[in-house]
Amino acid sequence: MLKDTRLYQLVEPITKALEDNRQADIRPFLDGLSSAEIARLIDAMPKETRQLVWPYVSTEQVGEVLLSTHKKLRHELARSTQESILVESLGHIQVDELADLDDDLPAEVLNAMSMVMGEQQRQRYETVKDYPDNSAGGLMNIDAATVRADVTLKSVQRYYRRLRVREEGLPEHLDSLMVVDRCHHLVGILPLITLVSADQNAVVDTVMQKVPSSFTPLQSDADVARVFADRDLLSAPVVDEDNHLIGRITVDDIIDVMRNQADKELLGRAGLDKSELMFGPLLPSSLRRALWLGVNLLTAFMAAWVIGLFEASIEKLVALAILMPVVASMAGIAGSQTLTVVTRGIALDQIGRGNFVKLLYHEISIGLINGVFWALLVSLVVYLWFGSWKLGIVFGASLLIGILTGAISGAIFPIALKRMKIDPALAGGVLLTTATDMIGLFCFLGSATLILL
Amino acid sequence: MLKDTRLYQLVEPITKALEDNRQADIRPFLDGLSSAEIARLIDAMPKETRQLVWPYVSTEQVGEVLLSTHKKLRHELARSTQESILVESLGHIQVDELADLDDDLPAEVLNAMSMVMGEQQRQRYETVKDYPDNSAGGLMNIDAATVRADVTLKSVQRYYRRLRVREEGLPEHLDSLMVVDRCHHLVGILPLITLVSADQNAVVDTVMQKVPSSFTPLQSDADVARVFADRDLLSAPVVDEDNHLIGRITVDDIIDVMRNQADKELLGRAGLDKSELMFGPLLPSSLRRALWLGVNLLTAFMAAWVIGLFEASIEKLVALAILMPVVASMAGIAGSQTLTVVTRGIALDQIGRGNFVKLLYHEISIGLINGVFWALLVSLVVYLWFGSWKLGIVFGASLLIGILTGAISGAIFPIALKRMKIDPALAGGVLLTTATDMIGLFCFLGSATLILL
């Protein structure tokens, strides 16, 4: 039931059991954990511990744990699993899930898998394999439970009872059946509660929901997730251009999409990605982070270059050196606020031609109000600190310009990046910092040079 | 079906219709949109447009739209709705949802609501009202569809058919029934597909799932969401300490929790919150953002103060002023990478006493590798730029120390904040920047003063 256990509380006793050579104690810790939980627990362990614990994961869960984990760890774990165990465990997952994994599995395992698959399964596998992972097609299950529109509820129930007796596993997470016509066109959806509670002699056609939300296989997973969330869907059909039913997306897949999105966004802002293992091997981890540090070093050196242009001014008036980081930092903060609001609006489908100009105007107004307020305040502070009202005014005015630059860049960059098909959540921040740093510093040092020296 | 329409594409034609006085054209744009979509559409409109469109939202949807929107907008919209319409529309939402809204509704409306509520409804309302919104109790519905363990499937079906005939609305999003004993203790869960497909003469007890994941009313919504995601749940029971069933949480509520979490995290990093309307009134918007700018101004001035300590050194060697922002910025970036990894690990329940020291060691190692690499590179760059190998070495060494400071602070701060019950996602960033700025600058300017001057 895992009501109050925290995953991290398992890391220590498991490590301890390994150290004390009490291997028999390890399995019980894993019992009752879901595959996603085991994946996360293993991810939280240093490599040596991980490798020792992995063999204790039950064969039924191995496939699903691999599915729940990220590419890097998946590779590592798959490589350290016996081929026969891998093949057996993969038999426990659905073929559409297998299609998500296959890039990361050894070729021999895939060959062995396709030997044991039935003809129907192989066909399904081939269907799903070709859709990109981040599309509706990549998300869907193909075991869509269907019924015909012209049969009675009673016979639908009888059919499912026969299926169960023949043990032809029913799809997981079933809340409704897809209703199709003779040619497998989607015509509606029959919620299970309707199947149970409506008159059993009624024909499906008369009690089903006629216009269900449906998706096409190439729609992006982010779009699908948004519609699921907006419409409180538990499952939805995927149809081709002729409205033939080809699959079914369930809400548990949508939750994974949402988790991954949030993760990607969070990690992306620090130049990281999901393959960033908590205890990944040092060199590759360092290399990935080094790339981001390098990009930012470039940005920092561009700012340094701007400062270098005013070397002579700083030599004469060292207060400039003291105050310049303040201008750059405030411009950056104001910009990141606008950037966040606009990037979020884009992701929520709220910003377009109809309101962008108004939004820009709104952000500039906020920038103006805050800019003027803080400019007045810091002018005073600078006057008190350095005793020069001229320096105070130059500093305040530059701060105002910096904050406005931030607001304008923060609004325009994400829209422009979106147009260029670059994810604004990932690239927006660096671009913004570069702009606010350079413009803010240039304004401050430039106007100081002109007016004060 | 809204397959390819983008919400923002509706803003322009609706605004246009309003300008041209074609009021009759507005309703059709809203038709077919879910309440969540209408809420987001309205949020994307400037205030004057919003106020004109709001009356065209159908009375059935008004309550749900209010529910989907955020506090600020909710207040505004509720105030501009006729009391009678508000009361009627609130009749369309569930009492547990009403409990989420009630803080934002005018007292007269609440009084009118409690007049029209039945006794049972009022009791349910009182039960839910007392749980915090961000707890399992605040999330749950109290219309839990239950069955007794000792009846046959056939009679369960008959019961639900009678319910339907009497039009006593069945709960939404039903995938399973909660199984209880005579004293309303939870004993299991009966998935609808089992109800349909198992032998109809079987007793519930023999076919139900016996140990369902369940929650207690005071568990945090974040914990509940994590378990739902980890275990692919569609719904789950909420029980009190004596295992009495008191409600049911459904996955659509969990999706809202996840959306809100991601939102909060994203906005929080820029010192914003969800009430940050895209077109909120200028002064309150500016004020909220000003607070964050103020916090950051303080940080910036603390860094400026450190620089000020070395005024004399900068006067003698202006290259220090040019290079110092580079040290501070790189230390900040390295720190934010570690901070992100650790904060995420905490949220995913992966970090605890068992692995924190190893994690700290791991992060320091990455910092060391990257620090040494970039230190060597920038030393060379600085030597080439300024022609002083001493300056290059001082700069490189400070960069290394800065990056290490970032790694250590990035690992320790979120853990410490978590201990102090402060959300590390919100406060971590500012604290980190303050530390990396001050330590980085102090190291660089201090060692330069000692060694170079």
Chai-1 contact restraints between the chains, C-beta under 6 A:
chainA,res_idxA,chainB,res_idxB,connection_type,confidence,min_distance_angstrom,max_distance_angstrom,comment,restraint_id
A,R6,B,D349,contact,1.0,0.0,6.0,A-B,restraint_1
A,L7,B,D349,contact,1.0,0.0,6.0,A-B,restraint_2
A,Y8,B,D349,contact,1.0,0.0,6.0,A-B,restraint_3
A,Y8,B,Q350,contact,1.0,0.0,6.0,A-B,restraint_4
A,Y8,B,I351,contact,1.0,0.0,6.0,A-B,restraint_5
A,Y8,B,G352,contact,1.0,0.0,6.0,A-B,restraint_6
A,Q9,B,G352,contact,1.0,0.0,6.0,A-B,restraint_7
A,V11,B,G354,contact,1.0,0.0,6.0,A-B,restraint_8
A,V11,B,N355,contact,1.0,0.0,6.0,A-B,restraint_9
A,E12,B,G354,contact,1.0,0.0,6.0,A-B,restraint_10
A,S34,B,D230,contact,1.0,0.0,6.0,A-B,restraint_11
A,S34,B,R231,contact,1.0,0.0,6.0,A-B,restraint_12
A,A36,B,D230,contact,1.0,0.0,6.0,A-B,restraint_13
A,E37,B,D230,contact,1.0,0.0,6.0,A-B,restraint_14
A,R40,B,L348,contact,1.0,0.0,6.0,A-B,restraint_15
A,R40,B,Q350,contact,1.0,0.0,6.0,A-B,restraint_16
A,A44,B,Q350,contact,1.0,0.0,6.0,A-B,restraint_17
A,A44,B,N355,contact,1.0,0.0,6.0,A-B,restraint_18
A,P46,B,K358,contact,1.0,0.0,6.0,A-B,restraint_19
A,Q157,B,V196,contact,1.0,0.0,6.0,A-B,restraint_20
A,Y160,B,V196,contact,1.0,0.0,6.0,A-B,restraint_21
A,Y160,B,S197,contact,1.0,0.0,6.0,A-B,restraint_22
A,R161,B,S197,contact,1.0,0.0,6.0,A-B,restraint_23
A,R164,B,S197,contact,1.0,0.0,6.0,A-B,restraint_24
A,L170,B,I193,contact,1.0,0.0,6.0,A-B,restraint_25
A,L174,B,I193,contact,1.0,0.0,6.0,A-B,restraint_26
A,D175,B,D175,contact,1.0,0.0,6.0,A-B,restraint_27
A,L192,B,L192,contact,1.0,0.0,6.0,A-B,restraint_28
A,I193,B,L170,contact,1.0,0.0,6.0,A-B,restraint_29
A,I193,B,L174,contact,1.0,0.0,6.0,A-B,restraint_30
A,V196,B,Q157,contact,1.0,0.0,6.0,A-B,restraint_31
A,V196,B,Y160,contact,1.0,0.0,6.0,A-B,restraint_32
A,S197,B,Y160,contact,1.0,0.0,6.0,A-B,restraint_33
A,S197,B,R161,contact,1.0,0.0,6.0,A-B,restraint_34
A,S197,B,R164,contact,1.0,0.0,6.0,A-B,restraint_35
A,A229,B,I255,contact,1.0,0.0,6.0,A-B,restraint_36
A,D230,B,S34,contact,1.0,0.0,6.0,A-B,restraint_37
A,D230,B,A36,contact,1.0,0.0,6.0,A-B,restraint_38
A,D230,B,E37,contact,1.0,0.0,6.0,A-B,restraint_39
A,R231,B,S34,contact,1.0,0.0,6.0,A-B,restraint_40
A,D232,B,D252,contact,1.0,0.0,6.0,A-B,restraint_41
A,L234,B,H173,contact,1.0,0.0,6.0,A-B,restraint_42
A,V251,B,V251,contact,1.0,0.0,6.0,A-B,restraint_43
A,D252,B,D232,contact,1.0,0.0,6.0,A-B,restraint_44
A,I255,B,A229,contact,1.0,0.0,6.0,A-B,restraint_45
A,M258,B,M258,contact,1.0,0.0,6.0,A-B,restraint_46
A,A262,B,A262,contact,1.0,0.0,6.0,A-B,restraint_47
A,A270,B,S336,contact,1.0,0.0,6.0,A-B,restraint_48
A,A270,B,Q337,contact,1.0,0.0,6.0,A-B,restraint_49
A,A270,B,T340,contact,1.0,0.0,6.0,A-B,restraint_50
A,M278,B,G345,contact,1.0,0.0,6.0,A-B,restraint_51
A,F279,B,H362,contact,1.0,0.0,6.0,A-B,restraint_52
A,L282,B,S365,contact,1.0,0.0,6.0,A-B,restraint_53
A,S285,B,I366,contact,1.0,0.0,6.0,A-B,restraint_54
A,S286,B,I366,contact,1.0,0.0,6.0,A-B,restraint_55
A,S286,B,I369,contact,1.0,0.0,6.0,A-B,restraint_56
A,S286,B,N370,contact,1.0,0.0,6.0,A-B,restraint_57
A,R289,B,Q337,contact,1.0,0.0,6.0,A-B,restraint_58
A,R289,B,N370,contact,1.0,0.0,6.0,A-B,restraint_59
A,A290,B,N370,contact,1.0,0.0,6.0,A-B,restraint_60
A,L293,B,I333,contact,1.0,0.0,6.0,A-B,restraint_61
A,L293,B,N370,contact,1.0,0.0,6.0,A-B,restraint_62
A,N296,B,I333,contact,1.0,0.0,6.0,A-B,restraint_63
A,A300,B,V326,contact,1.0,0.0,6.0,A-B,restraint_64
A,A300,B,S329,contact,1.0,0.0,6.0,A-B,restraint_65
A,A303,B,P325,contact,1.0,0.0,6.0,A-B,restraint_66
A,A304,B,I322,contact,1.0,0.0,6.0,A-B,restraint_67
A,A304,B,V326,contact,1.0,0.0,6.0,A-B,restraint_68
A,I307,B,I322,contact,1.0,0.0,6.0,A-B,restraint_69
A,G308,B,I322,contact,1.0,0.0,6.0,A-B,restraint_70
A,E311,B,V318,contact,1.0,0.0,6.0,A-B,restraint_71
A,I314,B,V318,contact,1.0,0.0,6.0,A-B,restraint_72
A,I314,B,A321,contact,1.0,0.0,6.0,A-B,restraint_73
A,E315,B,V318,contact,1.0,0.0,6.0,A-B,restraint_74
A,V318,B,E311,contact,1.0,0.0,6.0,A-B,restraint_75
A,V318,B,I314,contact,1.0,0.0,6.0,A-B,restraint_76
A,V318,B,E315,contact,1.0,0.0,6.0,A-B,restraint_77
A,A321,B,I314,contact,1.0,0.0,6.0,A-B,restraint_78
A,A321,B,A321,contact,1.0,0.0,6.0,A-B,restraint_79
A,I322,B,A304,contact,1.0,0.0,6.0,A-B,restraint_80
A,I322,B,I307,contact,1.0,0.0,6.0,A-B,restraint_81
A,I322,B,G308,contact,1.0,0.0,6.0,A-B,restraint_82
A,P325,B,A303,contact,1.0,0.0,6.0,A-B,restraint_83
A,P325,B,P325,contact,1.0,0.0,6.0,A-B,restraint_84
A,V326,B,A300,contact,1.0,0.0,6.0,A-B,restraint_85
A,V326,B,A304,contact,1.0,0.0,6.0,A-B,restraint_86
A,S329,B,A300,contact,1.0,0.0,6.0,A-B,restraint_87
A,I333,B,L293,contact,1.0,0.0,6.0,A-B,restraint_88
A,I333,B,N296,contact,1.0,0.0,6.0,A-B,restraint_89
A,S336,B,A270,contact,1.0,0.0,6.0,A-B,restraint_90
A,Q337,B,A270,contact,1.0,0.0,6.0,A-B,restraint_91
A,Q337,B,R289,contact,1.0,0.0,6.0,A-B,restraint_92
A,T340,B,A270,contact,1.0,0.0,6.0,A-B,restraint_93
A,G345,B,M278,contact,1.0,0.0,6.0,A-B,restraint_94
A,L348,B,R40,contact,1.0,0.0,6.0,A-B,restraint_95
A,D349,B,R6,contact,1.0,0.0,6.0,A-B,restraint_96
A,D349,B,L7,contact,1.0,0.0,6.0,A-B,restraint_97
A,D349,B,Y8,contact,1.0,0.0,6.0,A-B,restraint_98
A,Q350,B,Y8,contact,1.0,0.0,6.0,A-B,restraint_99
A,Q350,B,R40,contact,1.0,0.0,6.0,A-B,restraint_100
A,Q350,B,A44,contact,1.0,0.0,6.0,A-B,restraint_101
A,I351,B,Y8,contact,1.0,0.0,6.0,A-B,restraint_102
A,G352,B,Y8,contact,1.0,0.0,6.0,A-B,restraint_103
A,G352,B,Q9,contact,1.0,0.0,6.0,A-B,restraint_104
A,G354,B,V11,contact,1.0,0.0,6.0,A-B,restraint_105
A,G354,B,E12,contact,1.0,0.0,6.0,A-B,restraint_106
A,N355,B,V11,contact,1.0,0.0,6.0,A-B,restraint_107
A,N355,B,A44,contact,1.0,0.0,6.0,A-B,restraint_108
A,K358,B,P46,contact,1.0,0.0,6.0,A-B,restraint_109
A,H362,B,F279,contact,1.0,0.0,6.0,A-B,restraint_110
A,S365,B,L282,contact,1.0,0.0,6.0,A-B,restraint_111
A,I366,B,S285,contact,1.0,0.0,6.0,A-B,restraint_112
A,I366,B,S286,contact,1.0,0.0,6.0,A-B,restraint_113
A,I369,B,S286,contact,1.0,0.0,6.0,A-B,restraint_114
A,N370,B,S286,contact,1.0,0.0,6.0,A-B,restraint_115
A,N370,B,A290,contact,1.0,0.0,6.0,A-B,restraint_116
